[in-house]
């Protein structure tokens, strides 16, 4: 990835990890210029956010402990994604990163 592309998209990529509001703001900010680095991290965060919603159903459906464990794992994946954005790397989160890029390739 070009250093200029990373430099221009780094702020948007970091903002995308600031939960749903940050994700919406990053999506809007990236809508005009379409930076590929920012788009990569927006897709990763969309996947994390949707996975978080699915995990929340576990917590409220009688599988609280399993939901809690999955929530901690998802937090670790979020930190990995955020650190990748801060370091200027297109670091896919383990297990699901490839799927998120494929599923949401038209977004960002």
C-alpha positions in Angstrom: 0.0 0.0 0.0 1.3 3.4 -0.9 2.5 5.6 2.0 0.4 8.5 0.7 -2.8 6.4 0.7 -2.2 5.3 4.3 -1.3 8.8 5.4 -4.5 10.3 3.9 -6.8 7.5 5.2 -5.3 6.9 8.6 -7.5 9.4 10.5 -10.7 8.0 8.9 -9.6 4.4 9.6 -9.0 5.3 13.3 -12.4 7.1 13.5 -14.1 4.0 12.1 -13.2 2.1 15.3 -15.0 4.6 17.6 -18.1 2.4 17.7 -21.2 3.0 15.6 -21.1 6.8 15.6 -17.4 6.8 14.5 -18.2 4.2 11.9 -21.0 6.4 10.4 -18.7 9.4 10.5 -15.8 7.5 8.9 -18.2 6.2 6.2 -19.4 9.7 5.4 -15.9 11.1 5.4 -14.7 8.4 3.1 -17.6 8.6 0.7 -16.2 11.5 -1.3 -12.6 10.5 -1.7 -12.8 6.7 -1.4 -9.4 6.0 0.3 -8.7 2.3 0.0 -6.9 2.1 3.4 -9.9 3.8 5.1 -12.3 1.5 3.3 -10.4 -1.6 4.4 -10.8 -0.6 8.1 -14.4 0.5 7.6 -15.2 -2.9 6.3 -13.4 -4.6 9.3 -15.4 -2.4 11.7 -18.7 -3.1 10.0 -18.0 -6.8 10.5 -17.0 -6.3 14.2 -20.2 -4.2 14.9 -22.5 -6.7 13.3 -20.8 -9.6 15.2 -21.2 -7.6 18.4 -25.0 -7.4 17.7 -25.1 -11.1 17.2 -23.2 -11.8 20.4 -25.5 -9.5 22.3 -28.4 -11.9 21.5 -26.4 -14.7 23.3 -26.1 -12.6 26.4 -29.9 -11.9 26.6 -31.1 -15.4 25.6 -29.9 -17.4 28.5 -26.3 -18.0 27.3 -24.9 -15.1 29.3 -21.5 -16.7 30.1 -20.9 -17.8 26.5 -22.0 -14.3 25.4 -19.5 -12.8 27.9 -16.7 -14.9 26.6 -17.5 -14.1 23.0 -17.7 -10.4 23.9 -14.2 -10.5 25.4 -12.9 -12.2 22.3 -14.6 -9.6 20.1 -13.0 -6.8 22.2 -9.6 -8.4 21.5 -10.3 -8.4 17.8 -11.4 -4.8 18.0 -8.1 -3.8 19.6 -6.2 -5.7 16.9 -8.1 -3.8 14.2 -7.6 -0.5 15.9 -3.9 -1.1 16.4 -3.6 -1.9 12.7 -5.2 1.4 11.8 -3.0 3.3 14.2 0.1 1.6 12.8 -0.9 2.2 9.2 -1.3 -1.5 8.4 -4.1 -3.4 6.6 -4.1 -6.0 9.3 -7.1 -8.3 9.0 -8.5 -9.4 12.3 -8.0 -13.1 13.0 -10.7 -15.6 12.0 -13.2 -13.2 10.4 -11.2 -10.5 8.7 -11.1 -12.2 5.3 -14.8 -12.8 5.4 -15.6 -9.2 6.4 -13.5 -8.0 3.4 -15.4 -10.3 1.1 -18.9 -9.8 2.4 -18.6 -6.0 2.5 -16.4 -5.4 -0.5 -19.0 -3.0 -2.0 -18.9 -0.8 1.1 -16.4 1.9 1.8 
